[in-house]
Amino acid sequence: GGDDVLALFPIEDALNAALALRNAYLEAFQPYLARLQPKDPVTISAGLVFADHHEPFRHVVEESRRLLEDIAKDKNGRDSIACSVLKPSGKAVEWVATWTLSDCSFLTEKIGEIAAQMRDERPFSTRFIYNLRTRYLDPIGDRFEELNLTPNELEAILAAERSGSRELPKGAGGKEERRQEERELVRKISQISRPHRKDDARASEDTTGEPLQTDALMLARFLAQKGLKVGGEKT
């Protein structure tokens, strides 16, 4: 279609480039929004594939289309970005969310901030994510909804796991300052790990009782290793 885009970018630029394309698309429609009906909102979705250079290009394009049509549009209700990481060993990550969080901050900013933290704190990028998956997600499985955990309770779980893993930051500053930094980091992790979708039936985006998406952290770890750019600078 005339409004479709297929583009290739360096790994460290791709996420911000996708966001820039989305903003340009919405800006182009600004003069016409008053004529549109509320039931026909202007949205754009994306399928973003981070692929190894050995991966056949045809497979990469097919994966991007699958992410766009099946995941970002159908599964997540449009106005979303779906990402996957293809490695020689197979698909390592698949994650989807709306472009913005419920507080309207861009997911790319949160992903970038967490990726920067992962670069500074090496144990963070392996043990913490693995423990979340094995202790709280895989064993619970389909029973997660029965727990009906609120966002605050999820953040408490994340904080306890971070503390139990002895991964609290040891940087400059006093104990209270480091505790505050840790609380802020846990809040960001909780934000990107909760499901975020655009769905008329669930316009409030209330995802209480739904499992965390550990693939969000896996994506942040991958981008941390590859030097994600946030605001034009490498983290």
C-alpha positions in Angstrom: 0.0 0.0 0.0 1.0 3.6 -0.4 1.5 4.1 3.3 3.6 1.0 3.9 7.3 1.2 4.7 10.1 -1.4 4.4 13.4 -0.1 5.8 16.7 -1.4 7.0 18.7 0.2 9.8 21.8 -0.6 12.0 20.8 -2.4 15.1 21.5 0.5 17.4 19.3 2.9 15.4 16.3 0.7 14.5 14.0 1.2 17.5 14.3 5.0 17.5 13.9 5.0 13.7 10.7 3.1 14.0 9.4 5.6 16.5 10.5 8.5 14.2 8.5 7.0 11.3 5.5 6.6 13.6 5.7 10.2 14.7 6.1 11.4 11.1 3.0 9.5 10.0 0.9 10.9 12.7 2.1 14.4 12.1 1.2 14.1 8.4 -2.4 13.4 9.4 -2.7 16.3 11.8 -4.4 18.7 9.4 -7.1 16.1 8.6 -7.9 14.8 12.1 -10.9 17.1 12.6 -12.6 15.5 9.6 -12.2 12.0 10.8 -14.8 10.2 12.9 -13.7 9.1 16.5 -14.4 5.5 15.5 -11.7 5.8 12.8 -8.5 6.8 14.7 -5.3 7.3 12.9 -2.8 4.6 14.0 0.3 2.9 12.6 1.9 -0.4 13.6 5.3 -1.9 13.0 7.0 -5.2 12.9 10.7 -4.8 13.8 13.2 -7.7 13.3 16.7 -7.7 14.7 18.4 -10.3 12.5 21.9 -11.9 12.3 23.6 -11.1 9.0 23.6 -14.8 8.1 19.8 -14.9 8.1 18.3 -15.1 4.6 16.8 -11.7 3.8 13.5 -13.4 2.6 13.1 -14.9 6.1 13.6 -11.5 7.7 11.0 -9.9 5.5 8.5 -12.7 6.2 9.1 -12.4 9.9 8.6 -8.6 9.8 5.2 -9.1 8.0 4.1 -11.8 10.5 5.0 -9.5 13.4 3.1 -6.6 11.8 -0.1 -8.4 10.7 -0.4 -11.3 13.2 1.1 -9.7 16.4 1.0 -5.9 16.3 -2.3 -5.6 14.5 -4.4 -8.7 15.3 -3.1 -9.8 18.7 -2.3 -6.4 20.2 -5.2 -4.4 18.6 -3.1 -2.1 16.3 -1.2 1.1 17.3 1.6 -1.3 18.4 5.2 -2.3 17.7 6.2 -6.0 17.7 9.9 -6.9 17.9 11.8 -10.2 17.5 15.4 -11.2 17.6 16.6 -13.8 15.1 19.9 -15.5 15.9 21.6 -18.4 14.2 20.2 -20.7 16.9 16.7 -19.5 16.3 14.3 -16.8 17.6 15.5 -15.5 20.9 12.9 -12.8 21.7 9.4 -11.9 20.7 7.7 -8.9 22.3 4.8 -6.6 21.5 3.4 -3.4 23.1 1.6 -0.2 22.3 4.0 2.6 21.3 3.4 4.4 24.6 2.8 3.4 28.2 -0.3 4.4 30.1 1.5 7.5 31.4 2.3 8.4 27.7 6.0 8.0 28.0 7.6 6.3 25.0 8.6 2.6 25.4 11.8 3.3 23.5 12.9 5.6 26.3 12.2 3.0 29.0 13.9 0.2 27.0 16.9 2.5 26.5 17.2 3.4 30.1 17.1 -0.2 31.3 19.6 -1.2 28.6 22.0 1.5 29.9 21.6 0.1 33.4 22.3 -3.4 32.1 25.5 -2.3 30.5 26.7 -0.9 33.8 25.6 -3.9 35.9 26.6 -7.1 34.2 24.9 -9.7 36.5 21.6 -7.9 35.9 21.5 -9.0 32.3 21.4 -12.8 33.0 20.6 -14.0 36.5 17.8 -11.6 37.3 15.8 -12.3 34.1 16.4 -16.0 34.4 15.1 -16.0 38.0 12.0 -14.1 37.0 11.1 -16.6 34.3 11.8 -19.8 36.3 10.5 -18.7 39.7 7.5 -16.6 38.9 6.4 -17.3 35.3 7.1 -20.8 34.1 6.0 -22.6 37.3 2.8 -20.6 37.6 1.9 -20.7 33.9 -1.9 -20.4 33.2 -2.6 -19.9 37.0 -1.1 -16.4 37.0 -4.5 -14.7 36.5 -5.8 -16.5 39.6 -3.2 -14.5 41.7 -4.7 -11.2 40.4 -1.6 -9.3 41.2 -1.7 -5.5 41.0 1.1 -3.4 39.4 2.3 -2.5 42.9 2.4 -6.2 43.9 4.3 -7.0 40.8 6.8 -4.3 41.6 7.2 -5.7 45.1 8.1 -9.1 43.5 10.6 -7.5 41.2 12.2 -5.6 44.1 12.4 -8.7 46.3 14.0 -10.7 43.5 16.5 -7.9 42.8 17.4 -7.8 46.5 17.5 -11.5 46.9 19.9 -11.8 43.9 22.2 -9.3 45.6 22.2 -7.1 42.5 21.6 -3.8 44.2 23.7 -1.0 42.7 27.0 -0.2 44.4 27.7 3.1 42.7 28.4 6.5 44.1 26.0 8.1 46.5 24.5 7.2 49.9 22.4 4.2 50.7 19.1 6.2 50.4 20.1 7.6 47.0 20.9 4.1 45.8 17.6 2.8 47.2 15.7 5.5 45.3 17.6 4.6 42.1 16.7 1.0 42.6 13.0 1.8 43.2 12.9 3.8 40.0 14.6 1.0 38.0 12.1 -1.5 39.3 9.2 0.8 38.3 10.7 1.0 34.8 11.1 -2.8 34.6 7.5 -3.3 35.7 6.2 -0.8 33.1 7.9 -2.4 30.1 7.2 -6.0 31.4 3.4 -5.6 31.8 1.2 -6.2 28.7 0.3 -3.0 26.8 -2.2 -3.2 24.0 -4.8 -1.2 22.2 -8.1 -2.9 22.4 -11.5 -1.3 22.4 -12.8 -3.9 24.8 -10.0 -3.0 27.3 -9.4 0.7 26.6 -8.2 1.2 30.2 -5.2 -1.1 29.5 -5.9 -2.7 32.9 -3.6 -5.7 32.9 -3.9 -6.7 36.5 -3.5 -10.4 36.9 -1.6 -10.9 33.6 1.9 -12.4 33.4 4.9 -10.3 33.0 6.6 -10.3 29.6 10.2 -11.2 30.3 10.9 -10.9 26.6 10.9 -7.1 27.2 13.9 -7.5 29.4 15.5 -9.9 27.0 15.1 -7.3 24.3 16.7 -4.6 26.5 19.6 -7.0 27.2 20.1 -7.6 23.5 20.1 -3.9 22.7 22.4 -3.2 25.6 24.9 -5.6 24.1 24.6 -3.9 20.7 24.8 -0.3 21.8 21.3 1.0 21.6 21.1 4.8 20.8 18.7 6.8 22.9 18.2 10.4 21.9 21.0 10.2 19.4 23.6 8.9 21.8 24.9 5.4 22.5 24.0 4.1 25.9 
